[in-house]
Amino acid sequence: MRRGDPRESIDIGIGIVGFFSFAFLIVTAATELTGGDALGWALTVLGLLVLLGLLLLWRRRVGERAHMRSGNEVG
């Protein structure tokens, strides 16, 4: 198995979490509009959005580390 860029795995995670965040947001909105109990759905969306934010931060830090390691410093 070829070892690729570590950012690739993070990008896949961002895509998966982003997709499910959007899907659960639609479910939450539909549940709220139909008068159902949407608290659990809303908390799930909140958790997924926090996870998405953490993944984005991790992606940025890994990218900066790779940039520094390659010797392409600017400034």
Secondary structure, 3 states (H helix, E strand, C coil): CCCCCHHHHHHHHHHHHHHHHHHHHHHHHHHHHCCCCCHHHHHHHHHHHHHHHHHHHHHHHHHHHHHHHCCCCCC
